[in-house]
Amino acid sequence: MLLLLAIILYVVSTIISDLFGAPYVPTSSKLVDSILKNANLKPGQCFVELGCGDGRLVRNAVAKYYVSGLGIDINPYLIFYAKIMAHFQQLKNIKFKISDLRRTDLSQADVIFLYLLPSILPVVQKKLMTQPHKKILVISHFFQLSGWEKYLLKTITISSHPIHYYQLF
Ligand SMILES: C[S@@+](CC[C@H](N)C(=O)[O-])C[C@H]1O[C@@H](n2cnc3c(N)ncnc32)[C@H](O)[C@@H]1O
């Protein structure tokens, strides 16, 4: 009975993810270390994973680079799981919120990680362009950020997955 309930909740939450902008497709664990290593994270920075799923990028960033972390996802099931994992990893300085990224305040972010569909990426780009300008590193897994060629710092390709790093301002 409990298993059935869990399956129903999972299916419903998957539909929610799809409807709001991007399905849940986790970044392969094999890529996480390289993505973070190439970000040159500094202790004390604020790392935000928008559409965080189980929060594997933000949890690893907090655990290994002493940044503070925020994971945002529309899917309550995934946020619940991310919180449990962070608890077992005994991570401090990390928060997870159920929220639509369209309504997320990004003013504190120093580094933002995205693995989202091209249809929703412009929403994030517009938010960053309309808030007071500050230096932010934006990392996009797979998809390029249209119109941001001048901010492109580098693209690395790990096992056929391109990761794009954009340095704003
Ligand atoms: C491709 S997955 C990436 C998960 C994780 N960042 C990773 O790399 O493993 C995209 C995630 O974005 C979330 N998502 C989709 N639309 C969203 C929205 N409007 N606001 C917040 N999260 C959203 C989905 O629930 C899903 O977990």
The ligand as a Tripos MOL2 file, in Angstrom:
@<TRIPOS>MOLECULE
LIG
   27    29     1     0     0
SMALL
NO_CHARGES

@<TRIPOS>ATOM
      1 C1         16.7640   17.8680  -16.1640 C.3       1 LIG1
      2 S1         16.2770   17.8850  -14.4390 S.3       1 LIG1
      3 C2         17.8180   18.3810  -13.6860 C.3       1 LIG1
      4 C3         17.9420   17.9350  -12.2530 C.3       1 LIG1
      5 C4         19.2630   18.3060  -11.5850 C.3       1 LIG1
      6 N1         19.5500   19.7040  -11.6960 N.3       1 LIG1
      7 C5         20.4090   17.5200  -12.1480 C.2       1 LIG1
      8 O1         21.1760   18.1080  -12.9320 O.co2     1 LIG1
      9 O2         20.5430   16.3240  -11.8140 O.co2     1 LIG1
     10 C6         15.2590   19.3610  -14.4030 C.3       1 LIG1
     11 C7         14.6030   19.6580  -13.0800 C.3       1 LIG1
     12 O3         13.9570   20.9200  -13.1670 O.3       1 LIG1
     13 C8         12.7520   20.8710  -12.4030 C.3       1 LIG1
     14 N2         11.8390   21.9170  -12.9060 N.ar      1 LIG1
     15 C9         11.1560   21.9100  -14.0680 C.ar      1 LIG1
     16 N3         10.4610   23.0480  -14.2020 N.ar      1 LIG1
     17 C10        10.7090   23.7900  -13.0890 C.ar      1 LIG1
     18 C11        10.2770   25.0630  -12.6490 C.ar      1 LIG1
     19 N4          9.4460   25.8370  -13.3860 N.pl3     1 LIG1
     20 N5         10.7360   25.5280  -11.4610 N.ar      1 LIG1
     21 C12        11.5700   24.7670  -10.7060 C.ar      1 LIG1
     22 N6         12.0150   23.5510  -11.0750 N.ar      1 LIG1
     23 C13        11.5980   23.0660  -12.2590 C.ar      1 LIG1
     24 C14        12.2420   19.4590  -12.6160 C.3       1 LIG1
     25 O4         11.3690   19.0650  -11.5710 O.3       1 LIG1
     26 C15        13.5450   18.6500  -12.6470 C.3       1 LIG1
     27 O5         13.8610   18.1450  -11.3820 O.3       1 LIG1
@<TRIPOS>BOND
     1     1     2 1
     2     2     3 1
     3     2    10 1
     4     3     4 1
     5     4     5 1
     6     5     6 1
     7     5     7 1
     8     7     8 2
     9     7     9 1
    10    10    11 1
    11    11    12 1
    12    11    26 1
    13    12    13 1
    14    13    14 1
    15    13    24 1
    16    14    15 ar
    17    14    23 ar
    18    15    16 ar
    19    16    17 ar
    20    17    18 ar
    21    17    23 ar
    22    18    19 1
    23    18    20 ar
    24    20    21 ar
    25    21    22 ar
    26    22    23 ar
    27    24    25 1
    28    24    26 1
    29    26    27 1
@<TRIPOS>SUBSTRUCTURE
     1 LIG1         1 GROUP 0 **** ****
